[in-house]
Amino acid sequence: MKSRWEGLNYIEICSGLGRCVIRDDGREIDGTALAIINHPIFGLIKKALFIDYSPKVVDTLTKRINALNASNKAVARVGDYMDPTGIAKLLNTLPSGCLNLCFVDPTQCDVPFETITGIAKILRKVDFIINVALGTDVTRNIVGAILDTSFAAVRKKYASFLGSEDFFNRDDVHSFAMQGKNEELRRAFVAEYLQGLDRLGFRYVDAKPVKNYYHLLFASGNPKGLEFWKKACAIGPDNQREMF
């Protein structure tokens, strides 16, 4: 019996160079792009598409892909998440009929919701992992974006990220900001984002905090996707499984 899906595509937006340096001790380790390629499961992936806005970064990552003899499955391309049309053109090069996992990894909350919407429309079936910088970007700027007109550019960025200005028009949000209730503001910010994802059909969501910096938000339109995510999160970087 033929499978309903013909394979799995992996898409990474803001891929970087593929290598990272540990700030504390200077050790160099694989970033997510090379970690995916070097993982045994990479053999099951149909196509891996790594996108970054910097031509220099893409050129370096391409050389690393070639050095690993992975260019038959992996490709790095220049693309800007501020340009949904350009991202769409890159996604249209992927094999159709596949499941898709899209990792969006910015350093701040500035990926337009329009871009997420476009990805969801183009790819026949996609789950998202989205880096939401709650502990850095949002914590530093959300009160100013709500109360201070000098933060107009930041407010515009967040409205684009959330998909509308609705968040900033809420009485409870203004009240939280006036009282300096940052935890309540962060929860309300994420809840607003999840409502947008829900409208796109992504009703099965979960978040994994990474220290105090950011949350990895998983979103799927299928309960099986959430099941796989939770199983994956139970496996540590050392490949050891949690007891529960």
C-alpha positions in Angstrom: 0.0 0.0 0.0 1.4 3.4 -1.0 2.0 5.9 1.7 -0.2 9.0 1.6 3.0 11.1 1.9 6.1 10.8 -0.2 8.6 11.9 2.4 9.6 14.8 4.7 11.0 18.2 3.9 12.8 20.2 6.4 12.9 24.0 6.1 14.9 26.3 8.3 14.5 30.1 8.2 17.4 32.1 9.7 19.7 29.1 9.3 23.0 30.8 10.1 26.4 29.4 9.3 25.7 25.9 10.6 28.2 26.2 13.5 27.9 27.9 16.9 30.4 29.0 19.5 29.6 28.4 23.2 30.1 31.8 24.8 31.3 30.5 28.2 34.2 28.3 27.0 34.7 29.0 23.3 33.8 25.5 22.2 32.4 25.2 18.6 29.5 22.9 18.0 27.0 22.2 15.2 24.2 24.6 14.8 20.8 23.3 13.8 21.6 23.1 10.1 24.6 20.9 10.5 23.0 19.0 13.4 20.2 18.0 11.1 22.5 16.9 8.3 24.8 15.0 10.7 21.9 13.2 12.4 21.2 9.6 11.4 17.6 10.6 10.6 18.7 12.8 7.8 18.7 9.8 5.5 14.9 9.8 5.7 14.5 13.5 4.7 13.5 14.2 1.1 14.9 17.7 0.9 16.4 20.2 3.4 16.1 23.9 2.6 18.1 26.4 4.6 17.3 30.1 4.2 19.2 33.1 5.5 19.2 36.7 4.4 23.0 37.0 4.2 24.7 35.9 1.0 28.0 35.4 2.9 26.3 33.2 5.5 24.6 31.1 2.7 27.9 30.8 0.8 29.6 29.5 4.0 26.8 27.1 4.8 26.8 25.8 1.2 30.5 25.0 1.5 29.8 23.1 4.7 27.0 21.2 3.1 29.2 20.2 0.2 32.0 19.2 2.5 29.5 16.7 4.1 28.5 15.4 0.7 24.9 16.4 1.4 24.2 18.6 -1.5 22.0 16.0 -3.1 19.4 16.6 -0.3 20.4 19.9 1.3 20.5 23.4 -0.2 21.1 26.9 1.3 19.4 29.9 -0.3 19.3 33.6 0.3 15.9 34.7 1.5 14.4 37.4 3.8 11.5 36.6 6.0 10.4 40.2 5.6 9.7 39.3 1.9 6.9 36.7 2.0 6.9 36.6 -1.9 10.5 35.7 -2.0 10.1 33.0 0.7 7.2 31.6 -1.3 9.4 31.3 -4.4 12.0 29.3 -2.5 9.3 27.0 -0.9 7.9 26.2 -4.3 11.2 24.5 -5.2 10.6 21.8 -2.6 9.2 18.3 -3.6 5.4 18.3 -3.4 3.4 15.6 -1.7 5.6 15.6 1.4 5.1 16.4 5.0 7.0 19.6 6.0 8.7 20.7 9.2 9.6 24.4 9.2 11.9 25.9 11.9 11.8 29.7 12.1 14.7 30.9 14.2 14.9 34.7 14.4 16.7 36.6 17.2 13.6 38.8 17.9 9.9 38.8 17.4 9.9 40.4 14.0 8.9 37.6 11.5 5.6 39.0 10.0 2.6 36.8 10.6 2.0 37.3 6.9 5.1 35.2 6.3 3.8 32.4 8.5 0.5 32.5 6.7 2.2 32.3 3.3 4.2 29.3 4.4 1.1 27.5 5.6 -0.7 28.2 2.4 2.1 27.1 0.1 3.1 23.9 1.8 0.5 21.2 1.6 1.2 20.0 5.1 3.5 21.8 7.6 4.3 21.8 11.3 6.1 24.8 12.8 8.8 25.3 15.4 9.1 29.0 16.0 11.6 30.7 18.2 9.7 33.3 20.2 12.1 35.6 22.0 10.0 36.2 25.2 12.8 36.5 27.7 14.9 38.9 25.6 13.1 41.0 23.0 9.6 41.0 24.5 10.7 41.4 28.2 12.9 44.4 27.3 10.4 46.2 25.0 6.8 45.3 25.5 5.9 47.8 28.1 7.4 50.6 26.1 5.7 49.4 23.0 2.3 49.7 24.8 2.8 53.0 26.7 5.6 55.0 25.1 5.1 56.7 21.7 8.9 56.7 21.2 8.6 52.9 20.8 6.4 53.3 17.7 8.7 51.2 15.5 8.8 48.4 18.1 5.1 48.5 18.4 4.8 48.2 14.6 7.2 45.3 14.6 5.1 43.4 17.2 1.8 44.2 15.4 3.3 42.7 12.3 4.5 39.7 14.3 1.1 39.1 15.8 -0.8 39.9 12.6 -2.8 42.9 13.8 -2.9 45.8 16.3 -5.6 44.1 18.3 -3.2 43.2 21.2 -2.4 46.9 21.8 -6.1 47.9 21.9 -6.9 45.5 24.8 -7.8 47.0 28.2 -6.2 44.2 30.1 -2.9 44.6 28.2 -2.8 48.3 29.1 -3.6 47.5 32.7 -0.8 44.9 32.9 1.7 47.4 31.3 0.7 50.2 33.7 1.2 47.9 36.7 4.5 46.5 35.4 3.1 42.9 35.2 5.6 41.5 32.7 4.7 37.9 33.2 1.0 38.6 32.5 2.1 40.6 29.4 4.2 37.8 28.1 1.3 35.3 28.6 -1.1 37.7 26.8 1.4 38.2 24.0 1.8 34.5 23.4 -2.0 33.9 23.7 -2.6 36.5 21.0 -0.1 34.8 18.7 -1.7 31.4 19.4 -5.1 32.7 18.4 -3.6 33.7 15.0 -2.2 30.2 14.6 -5.5 28.7 15.6 -7.2 30.7 12.8 -4.8 29.1 10.4 -5.7 25.6 11.6 -2.7 25.0 14.0 -4.6 24.0 17.1 -2.1 21.6 18.6 0.6 23.7 20.3 3.2 23.4 22.9 6.2 25.5 24.1 9.5 24.5 25.5 11.4 27.2 27.4 15.2 27.5 26.7 16.6 29.0 29.9 15.3 32.5 30.3 16.0 33.6 26.8 13.2 32.3 24.5 10.5 29.7 24.0 10.5 27.1 21.2 6.8 27.1 20.1 5.6 24.0 18.3 2.4 24.2 16.2 0.6 21.5 14.2 -2.8 21.0 12.6 -2.7 17.3 13.6 -2.6 15.8 17.1 -0.1 13.2 15.9 2.4 16.1 15.3 2.1 17.2 18.9 2.6 13.6 20.0 5.8 13.4 18.1 7.0 16.7 19.4 6.5 15.7 23.0 8.3 12.5 22.5 11.2 14.3 20.9 11.4 16.8 23.7 11.8 13.9 26.2 15.2 13.1 24.5 18.0 15.3 25.8 21.0 16.6 23.8 23.0 13.6 25.1 20.4 11.3 23.5 19.2 10.2 27.0 15.5 10.0 27.5 13.6 11.5 30.4 11.9 9.1 32.8 8.6 10.9 32.4 
